[in-house]
Amino acid sequence: MSVWPHGGMQVLIADGSDESAPAPPPEASPTVRRAVAPGAPMLLVSLSGLTDADDAARARAVAFAGELDRRLVPLTHLVQPRGPQGPHGNGSLRRGDSLVRWVAGRVRAGDDVLLHGYDHTADPVGSWQNGAVPRIGRRTEFGALPRHEATLRLTAARRVMTAVGLGTEGFAPPGWVASNGTVAALREHGFRLCADDTALRSTDPSLASIRSRVLTFRRSDQWPRSEERERPAGEHRRARALEQAAARTAARGGVVRIALRAKDLRKPHRVQAALSAIDAALAAGATPTVHRGLLAAAEPAA
């Protein structure tokens, strides 16, 4: 593991591979991990929504990953173990299925995987009707759970991920929102990183977080409401805004976080916008990396 300063903090970069990970399938392409120079901006690219996706969506994901390979950019896979139909539905992970083999092969070749909730239930255990649980603007699986309920869902999710060979110590909550109870549960159960809407947070309160807002096509508050109603002109402006935000963040030495969903890959202009933003970040000096082993050792973010 290498230790590099990043701004006013230190960043630990894991440079070893997991020898227990499954061998990559033939279609996996190795991604060369670049060393992170001292104080350099970083680039993180993630993809979610493949667990219950169809074959066409998975084929688009393979094509997008190929574009990243050509740029020597690793991909972080945000994986939910269960689909909305439950453990016996089609959208659930099983050891040896094509998605698991593809993700495991890419992780072996340099990609990363984060747990992305359990089944994305927006109203788990009736928490939205429970007056003891505060409401938030967006209904998300882990956005308002107390510690006990978060522990139950995290335990179930980790059991599935371990069984299929995709173990991880990182968590990206659905909707990028995690309650305080969820963070406490993550810490108690050995998770080291929580990637939320505004930062990459260590679950250890003595370690620092890296402030960085995630860039997506989902957040309506990133774009003026007028642009929401004007298509395709609004989409074109979104693409330019994404590219400019990536370039600005990299230019000031920050962490560029570009997050795509499988459904975004259905729209060629969004794929091109994401690739243009990635190219802009690379041109501004960002070093592509993954979440695995990414920890800060300065004062925690508020």
N, C-alpha and C positions, 0 to 999 in steps of 0.2 A: 504494500500500500504506500502510495506517494503522498506527501504533504506539501501543499502549495498555498501560499498566501493569496487571498482573493479580496482586493480592496482592504478593508480593515479587519479581515477575518482570515482564518485558515480553512482550507478545503481539503478533505481527505478523499483521494481518488483511488478506488480499489482497482488494482491492475492484474489481479489473479483471476483465473476462471474456475468455475465450480466443476471439479472433477467428477462429481456424482451426477451431473446433468446428462440427459440422454444424448446419444450421438445425433448430429443433425441429419435430417433427411436429405436426399440428393438435391432437392430444389433450394436448400438454404445456401445463401452466398455469404462468405465471411466478410465482416466489416472490420476494416483496420481502425483500431482505436488510437487516436492522436493523443499525444501527451498534452496536458493542459499547462501552458506557460504561466509563470507567475503573474498574477493580476490580470490575466486575459479574460475577456468575456466568454461566456459559454452558451451553447445551443442545445436545447432539449426538445425532441420531437416525439409526440406520443399519438397513439391510435387506440380507440376504444370501439365497442359495439359489435365485436365479431362473434361473441358466444352464441347468440341466437340468430346470426345472419345466414343468408342463403349462400349457395355456391357462387353465384355471380358476385356477391359482395366480397366474398373471400378472395376471388380471383382479382378483383380490383385492389384489394389490400396487398396481394402478392406483387402486382404491377407497381403500386406506389412504393413498396419496400425496395423494389428494384431500382426505382429512381433515386432513392436515398443511398443505395449501395454505390451507385455511380458517382455520388457526391461524397462518399466515405462518411456518411452520416448514419449513426446507429438509431434504431427505433425503440422506444419504450412501449410495450404492449400493456394496456390497461385492461385487465381481465376480470370479468365477473363469473363466478363458478356456475351459477344457476340462472336460467332464463325465467320469464314470467310464468311458465307452465309448471315450474317446480322440478324436483330431481328426476322425474320420470318423463319430462317433456323432451322435445327435440333440441331445445336450446340449452342444454346443460353439458358441462365438460365431462368427458369420459377418457380414461387412459387409453392411449393408442389411436384415438380418432384423428382425422386429418388435421384439424385445427391445432390440437395439442402437439402433434408431431411437428407441425410447421413452426409454431411459436417456440417449442423447446429447441429445435434446430437453430433457429435464429438467435436465441439467447446464448446457446453454445458458441455461436459465431461472433458474438459481441453485442447483441441487443440486450434489452432488460425487460423485466415484467414487474408490474405493481398490481397488488390486489385492488380491484375496483368495485368494492361493495360485495354483496352476496347475490341478491336477485333483483335489485333496483326497485323494490317495492316502495312506493311513495308514501305509504301509510303503515309502516311496520308496527305490529302489536297495538294498533289503535292509538298510536302516540299523538295523533293530531286531535283526538277527542279527549285526551287526558289533560285536564287543567293544570296538572303539575309540570307539564312539559311546555316550554315556551314555543310559540309559533314563530316562524320566520317567513320571509317573503317567498322563497322557493321551496316547494315540497320535495325533499330528497330523502333517500333511505337513511342516511346517518346524520342528517342535518339537525335533528332535535332529540336524538336518543339519549336517555340517561345511561350511566355506565353499565348497569346490569344488562339491559337489553342490547346495548352495543356489543358487550362481551359475548352474548349468545350468538349473535349473527357473525361476529368475527371468528369465533371458534368453529362454527359450521363452515364458513368460507375457507378458513385455513385447512380444515380437514380435507376438503375436496381438492384444494390446490396441491397439498402435499401428496395426496393419493395419485394425482395425475402427473406428478413430477415437475410442478411449476411453483415450488416454494419461493417465498419472497419475504423480506423484512420491510418492504415499503408499501404504503397505502395511499391511494388517490380516491377520495370519497366521490360518489356519484354527485354530479352537480357542483363539485369542488367545494362542498360545504360539509364541515365536520363539527359536531357539537363538542363541548368540553368533556362530556361523558365519554364520547368516542375517543378523544385523544387520551384520556386516562386509561381506557380499556386497551388502546394500542400499546401504551407504555407498559402496562402490566403483563401483556402477552408477547413481549419481545419484539414488537415492531419498532423500527428505529427512525422511520421517516414518514411524515404525512404531507403530501403535496396538495395544498388547498388552493383556493382562488387567488390569494395574494402573496403566498410565500411557500418555500420549501422548508418545512418545520421539523426540527429534531424533536422526538418525543421526550428527550432528556432536557428538562428545563434549565440545566446548567450549560447547555450548548446553544449556540446561536442558530437562528434561522436565516435563510437567504431571502430577502424581499424580492419578489418577482411576480407580477400579475400574469396569469395565463392568458394567452391569445387564442381565441376560438371564433368560430362562426356562429356560436349559439348565444352569446351574451348580447342581449338587445341594448343594454346600457352602454355598450362600446360605440354604438352608432346612433346618429341622430334619428328621431322617429320618422322624419321625412324620407330618409333613405330606406327605411323598412318598407315603405309603400311604393317606392319607385324601383321597378325592376324592368330590364336588367341594369339600368343605370346605377341603382343603389348597390347592386352586387359589385359592379365595377369599382365604385368608390370604396366599398368594403375591402376589396382586394388591394387597392392602393394604400388604404389605411393600415392594413395588416403588414404590408411590405415596409411602409415607413416606420411603423412601431417597432418592427424587428430590427431595422437598421439603426434607429435611435437608441434602442436598448443596448445593442452591441457596441455602438460608438461610445457610450458612456461607461462601458466596462461591466454591464449587468448580465443577467442570465435571461436569455430569450427562450420562452416556453411556448411552443406552438402545438396545440392539441387539436387533433381531428377526430371525428366520429366516422364510423363506417358509412353512414348515410351521406356524409359530405363527399365521399369519393364517387357518389353517383353523379355529381355535377362536375364536368370537366373544368369549368372556370374556377371552381373552388380548389381543385387539385392544382391547377396552374398557379393560382394565387398563393397557395401554401408553398409550392416549390419556389416561386419568386421571392417570397419572404425568407425562405431558407437560404437562397442564394444571396439575398441582401445581407443577411446576418453573417454569412461566411465571408462576403466581400468586406464587411466592416471588421473582420478579424476574430469572429466568434469561433471557438473550438467546439466541435460537436462532441457530446458525451452522453452518458446515461445517468439515471438516478442512483444506481447501485453504488453504495459506498460514499455518497455525496453528503457530507456532514460539515457543519460549520462549528467553529470553536471560539466564537466571540460572544458579545452580549446578545441575549435573545431579542428578537423583534417583538415590539409591543403588540 
